[in-house]
Amino acid sequence: MPISIGLPIVTSCSVDSCGYNHGGCHAGAISVGGPHSHCNTFVDTADKGGRDETASVGACTRTDCKFNDSLICSAEGITVGASADNADCLTFEAKETAGATA
């Protein structure tokens, strides 16, 4: 069985309505994207499934996130919860842009 070496894990998920969330996220891997860092793997169901292991973050299309490195998340881990939608990456931080002032 393949192992996701070096990928960040979903350290916590507060979205109880997701079928992969039961004592933590148990999807094999999630992807994050969309205009507000949506967990694209979110499944709104009372049925619970997935793997025994905690999910990794397999892909992220939020190129404006400081943790995005060639469409892969470089954070140590992420938190998923309600924000603009049911299931969003709450670890998202916008990249600093050139010429930005503090």
N, CA and C atoms as a LAMMPS dump frame, in Angstrom:
ITEM: TIMESTEP
0
ITEM: NUMBER OF ATOMS
306
ITEM: BOX BOUNDS ff ff ff
-5.0000000000000000e+02 5.0000000000000000e+02
-5.0000000000000000e+02 5.0000000000000000e+02
-5.0000000000000000e+02 5.0000000000000000e+02
ITEM: ATOMS id mol type element x y z
1 1 1 N 0.849 -1.177 0
2 1 2 C 0 0 0
3 1 3 C 0.892 1.236 0
4 2 1 N 0.609 2.234 -0.866
5 2 2 C 1.41 3.463 -0.904
6 2 3 C 1.271 4.261 0.388
7 3 1 N 2.341 4.94 0.744
8 3 2 C 2.343 5.796 1.927
9 3 3 C 2.635 7.217 1.475
10 4 1 N 1.903 8.185 2.004
11 4 2 C 2.079 9.589 1.643
12 4 3 C 3.194 10.2 2.474
13 5 1 N 4.427 9.948 2.103
14 5 2 C 5.577 10.445 2.845
15 5 3 C 5.784 11.922 2.544
16 6 1 N 5.936 12.702 3.587
17 6 2 C 6.249 14.108 3.424
18 6 3 C 5.055 15.02 3.194
19 7 1 N 3.864 14.475 3.064
20 7 2 C 2.693 15.329 2.88
21 7 3 C 2.147 15.741 4.244
22 8 1 N 1.657 16.982 4.344
23 8 2 C 1.072 17.41 5.618
24 8 3 C -0.206 16.633 5.908
25 9 1 N -0.543 16.523 7.175
26 9 2 C -1.775 15.83 7.55
27 9 3 C -2.858 16.838 7.916
28 10 1 N -4.077 16.367 7.926
29 10 2 C -5.206 17.148 8.415
30 10 3 C -5.207 16.948 9.927
31 11 1 N -4.667 17.931 10.646
32 11 2 C -4.512 17.777 12.1
33 11 3 C -5.84 17.798 12.834
34 12 1 N -6.825 18.523 12.273
35 12 2 C -8.162 18.498 12.859
36 12 3 C -9.179 18.943 11.826
37 13 1 N -10.387 18.439 12.006
38 13 2 C -11.518 18.821 11.159
39 13 3 C -12.753 18.909 12.043
40 14 1 N -13.398 20.059 12.033
41 14 2 C -14.593 20.26 12.865
42 14 3 C -15.891 20.107 12.071
43 15 1 N -15.804 19.572 10.862
44 15 2 C -16.977 19.429 9.994
45 15 3 C -17.584 18.049 10.216
46 16 1 N -18.481 17.968 11.194
47 16 2 C -19.072 16.692 11.578
48 16 3 C -19.928 16.057 10.491
49 17 1 N -20.453 16.842 9.558
50 17 2 C -21.335 16.309 8.524
51 17 3 C -20.577 15.616 7.396
52 18 1 N -19.24 15.661 7.41
53 18 2 C -18.453 15.013 6.358
54 18 3 C -18.318 13.52 6.642
55 19 1 N -18.523 12.711 5.626
56 19 2 C -18.437 11.262 5.758
57 19 3 C -17.058 10.751 6.132
58 20 1 N -16.011 11.544 5.855
59 20 2 C -14.649 11.134 6.201
60 20 3 C -14.248 11.541 7.61
61 21 1 N -15.047 12.397 8.258
62 21 2 C -14.683 12.901 9.579
63 21 3 C -15.383 12.104 10.668
64 22 1 N -14.601 11.265 11.318
65 22 2 C -15.084 10.534 12.506
66 22 3 C -13.868 10.278 13.372
67 23 1 N -13.702 11.161 14.36
68 23 2 C -12.501 11.116 15.185
69 23 3 C -11.284 11.611 14.422
70 24 1 N -11.495 12.51 13.48
71 24 2 C -10.454 13.037 12.606
72 24 3 C -10.787 12.727 11.16
73 25 1 N -10.044 13.322 10.252
74 25 2 C -10.285 13.108 8.824
75 25 3 C -9.653 11.797 8.382
76 26 1 N -10.448 10.952 7.744
77 26 2 C -9.979 9.638 7.319
78 26 3 C -10.088 9.413 5.824
79 27 1 N -10.143 10.5 5.04
80 27 2 C -10.016 10.355 3.591
81 27 3 C -8.575 9.922 3.335
82 28 1 N -8.31 9.251 2.241
83 28 2 C -6.931 8.883 1.941
84 28 3 C -6.048 10.115 1.857
85 29 1 N -6.533 11.1 1.129
86 29 2 C -5.88 12.398 0.998
87 29 3 C -6.953 13.384 0.57
88 30 1 N -6.793 14.631 0.938
89 30 2 C -7.743 15.652 0.516
90 30 3 C -7.062 16.595 -0.469
91 31 1 N -7.885 17.339 -1.192
92 31 2 C -7.365 18.431 -2.01
93 31 3 C -8.082 19.7 -1.579
94 32 1 N -7.382 20.815 -1.705
95 32 2 C -7.908 22.116 -1.299
96 32 3 C -7.884 23.03 -2.515
97 33 1 N -8.924 23.823 -2.688
98 33 2 C -8.958 24.746 -3.82
99 33 3 C -10.144 25.668 -3.741
100 34 1 N -10.462 26.276 -4.858
101 34 2 C -11.588 27.182 -4.926
102 34 3 C -11.256 28.558 -4.407
103 35 1 N -12.219 29.437 -4.486
104 35 2 C -11.967 30.83 -4.11
105 35 3 C -11.78 31.065 -2.618
106 36 1 N -12.122 30.072 -1.787
107 36 2 C -11.984 30.282 -0.336
108 36 3 C -11.378 29.058 0.348
109 37 1 N -10.451 28.398 -0.319
110 37 2 C -9.715 27.266 0.272
111 37 3 C -10.628 26.133 0.71
112 38 1 N -11.582 25.796 -0.121
113 38 2 C -12.546 24.739 0.163
114 38 3 C -11.873 23.365 0.174
115 39 1 N -12.265 22.517 1.102
116 39 2 C -11.835 21.122 1.08
117 39 3 C -12.643 20.445 -0.022
118 40 1 N -11.992 20.17 -1.142
119 40 2 C -12.681 19.582 -2.295
120 40 3 C -13.093 18.135 -2.064
121 41 1 N -12.641 17.526 -0.987
122 41 2 C -12.943 16.134 -0.685
123 41 3 C -14.161 16.01 0.232
124 42 1 N -14.676 17.115 0.729
125 42 2 C -15.841 17.129 1.623
126 42 3 C -17.019 16.394 0.997
127 43 1 N -17.611 15.465 1.761
128 43 2 C -18.792 14.724 1.335
129 43 3 C -19.838 14.859 2.441
130 44 1 N -20.936 15.526 2.135
131 44 2 C -22.002 15.755 3.113
132 44 3 C -22.883 14.514 3.207
133 45 1 N -22.578 13.668 4.2
134 45 2 C -23.334 12.428 4.379
135 45 3 C -23.235 11.958 5.825
136 46 1 N -24.25 11.248 6.262
137 46 2 C -24.226 10.643 7.596
138 46 3 C -23.411 9.347 7.594
139 47 1 N -23.212 8.75 6.406
140 47 2 C -22.393 7.545 6.294
141 47 3 C -20.94 7.897 6.573
142 48 1 N -20.255 7.057 7.308
143 48 2 C -18.852 7.31 7.648
144 48 3 C -17.965 6.279 6.957
145 49 1 N -16.85 6.743 6.422
146 49 2 C -15.958 5.846 5.703
147 49 3 C -14.557 6.4 5.651
148 50 1 N -13.766 5.812 4.792
149 50 2 C -12.392 6.237 4.62
150 50 3 C -11.427 5.192 5.134
151 51 1 N -10.219 5.639 5.43
152 51 2 C -9.139 4.756 5.883
153 51 3 C -8.958 4.851 7.393
154 52 1 N -8.144 3.966 7.922
155 52 2 C -7.827 4.022 9.348
156 52 3 C -6.89 5.184 9.667
157 53 1 N -6.002 5.524 8.709
158 53 2 C -5.009 6.572 8.918
159 53 3 C -5.64 7.959 8.815
160 54 1 N -4.959 8.944 9.381
161 54 2 C -5.36 10.339 9.235
162 54 3 C -5.021 10.802 7.828
163 55 1 N -5.889 11.603 7.241
164 55 2 C -5.714 12.063 5.861
165 55 3 C -4.531 13.009 5.711
166 56 1 N -3.933 12.96 4.533
167 56 2 C -2.892 13.901 4.132
168 56 3 C -3.506 14.938 3.201
169 57 1 N -2.766 16.001 2.947
170 57 2 C -3.183 16.995 1.964
171 57 3 C -2.424 16.664 0.687
172 58 1 N -3.141 16.172 -0.309
173 58 2 C -2.503 15.732 -1.535
174 58 3 C -2.249 16.838 -2.529
175 59 1 N -3.127 17.807 -2.616
176 59 2 C -2.975 18.879 -3.598
177 59 3 C -3.655 20.142 -3.095
178 60 1 N -3.119 21.271 -3.544
179 60 2 C -3.729 22.565 -3.223
180 60 3 C -3.596 23.464 -4.441
181 61 1 N -4.727 23.976 -4.916
182 61 2 C -4.704 24.862 -6.078
183 61 3 C -4.755 26.335 -5.699
184 62 1 N -4.658 26.639 -4.4
185 62 2 C -4.629 28.037 -3.956
186 62 3 C -3.208 28.567 -4.076
187 63 1 N -2.829 28.992 -5.272
188 63 2 C -1.463 29.466 -5.515
189 63 3 C -1.162 30.762 -4.775
190 64 1 N -2.183 31.43 -4.234
191 64 2 C -1.97 32.643 -3.46
192 64 3 C -1.728 32.361 -1.977
193 65 1 N -1.633 31.082 -1.599
194 65 2 C -1.351 30.712 -0.205
195 65 3 C 0.152 30.608 0.003
196 66 1 N 0.624 31.108 1.111
197 66 2 C 2.065 31.084 1.393
198 66 3 C 2.597 29.669 1.584
199 67 1 N 1.726 28.713 1.845
200 67 2 C 2.144 27.329 2.026
201 67 3 C 2.119 26.524 0.724
202 68 1 N 1.681 27.134 -0.377
203 68 2 C 1.603 26.429 -1.653
204 68 3 C 2.967 26.435 -2.331
205 69 1 N 3.496 25.244 -2.57
206 69 2 C 4.783 25.084 -3.245
207 69 3 C 4.566 24.153 -4.433
208 70 1 N 4.429 24.734 -5.611
209 70 2 C 4.195 23.96 -6.843
210 70 3 C 2.932 23.105 -6.741
211 71 1 N 1.861 23.681 -6.203
212 71 2 C 0.54 23.063 -6.052
213 71 3 C 0.496 21.967 -4.976
214 72 1 N 1.505 21.935 -4.118
215 72 2 C 1.554 21.017 -2.983
216 72 3 C 1.626 21.851 -1.705
217 73 1 N 0.883 21.447 -0.695
218 73 2 C 0.891 22.163 0.578
219 73 3 C 2.192 21.884 1.32
220 74 1 N 2.837 22.951 1.802
221 74 2 C 4.089 22.799 2.549
222 74 3 C 3.929 23.076 4.047
223 75 1 N 2.686 23.271 4.516
224 75 2 C 2.454 23.454 5.955
225 75 3 C 2.732 22.135 6.672
226 76 1 N 3.044 22.189 7.948
227 76 2 C 3.267 20.952 8.711
228 76 3 C 1.986 20.149 8.828
229 77 1 N 0.881 20.824 8.896
230 77 2 C -0.431 20.21 8.992
231 77 3 C -1.465 21.297 8.787
232 78 1 N -2.703 20.908 8.52
233 78 2 C -3.755 21.9 8.321
234 78 3 C -4.957 21.593 9.207
235 79 1 N -5.757 22.626 9.41
236 79 2 C -7.017 22.523 10.123
237 79 3 C -8.132 22.801 9.132
238 80 1 N -9.174 21.983 9.165
239 80 2 C -10.328 22.164 8.294
240 80 3 C -11.532 22.482 9.171
241 81 1 N -12.333 23.454 8.743
242 81 2 C -13.533 23.821 9.483
243 81 3 C -14.372 24.791 8.697
244 82 1 N -15.468 25.204 9.285
245 82 2 C -16.384 26.131 8.631
246 82 3 C -15.777 27.524 8.569
247 83 1 N -15.896 28.14 7.423
248 83 2 C -15.455 29.523 7.227
249 83 3 C -16.408 30.124 6.206
250 84 1 N -15.965 30.301 4.977
251 84 2 C -16.85 30.802 3.923
252 84 3 C -17.803 29.706 3.457
253 85 1 N -17.485 28.451 3.778
254 85 2 C -18.273 27.3 3.356
255 85 3 C -18.234 26.269 4.485
256 86 1 N -18.837 25.107 4.273
257 86 2 C -18.859 24.048 5.287
258 86 3 C -17.484 23.559 5.685
259 87 1 N -16.605 23.393 4.691
260 87 2 C -15.301 22.765 4.942
261 87 3 C -14.211 23.528 4.207
262 88 1 N -13.487 24.351 4.928
263 88 2 C -12.415 25.16 4.348
264 88 3 C -11.112 24.9 5.089
265 89 1 N -9.996 25.104 4.384
266 89 2 C -8.684 25.029 5.011
267 89 3 C -8.492 26.307 5.822
268 90 1 N -8.498 26.176 7.137
269 90 2 C -8.356 27.327 8.02
270 90 3 C -6.895 27.715 8.213
271 91 1 N -5.984 26.935 7.658
272 91 2 C -4.557 27.218 7.748
273 91 3 C -4.111 28.178 6.648
274 92 1 N -4.954 28.414 5.659
275 92 2 C -4.618 29.306 4.54
276 92 3 C -4.09 30.655 5.039
277 93 1 N -2.976 31.081 4.478
278 93 2 C -2.441 32.427 4.71
279 93 3 C -2 32.977 3.371
280 94 1 N -2.427 34.178 3.064
281 94 2 C -2.071 34.792 1.784
282 94 3 C -0.573 35.032 1.701
283 95 1 N -0.021 34.811 0.498
284 95 2 C 1.386 35.099 0.256
285 95 3 C 1.593 36.602 0.318
286 96 1 N 2.761 37.005 0.809
287 96 2 C 3.12 38.406 0.734
288 96 3 C 3.497 38.685 -0.706
289 97 1 N 3.043 39.8 -1.22
290 97 2 C 3.357 40.158 -2.592
291 97 3 C 4.49 41.158 -2.618
292 98 1 N 5.235 41.171 -3.711
293 98 2 C 6.344 42.113 -3.86
294 98 3 C 5.822 43.524 -3.764
295 99 1 N 6.517 44.353 -3.014
296 99 2 C 6.124 45.743 -2.852
297 99 3 C 5.124 45.98 -1.748
298 100 1 N 4.682 44.894 -1.059
299 100 2 C 3.74 45.069 0.031
300 100 3 C 4.429 45.733 1.211
301 101 1 N 3.699 46.572 1.896
302 101 2 C 4.254 47.257 3.062
303 101 3 C 3.643 46.681 4.319
304 102 1 N 4.42 46.67 5.366
305 102 2 C 3.955 46.109 6.636
306 102 3 C 3.229 47.143 7.459
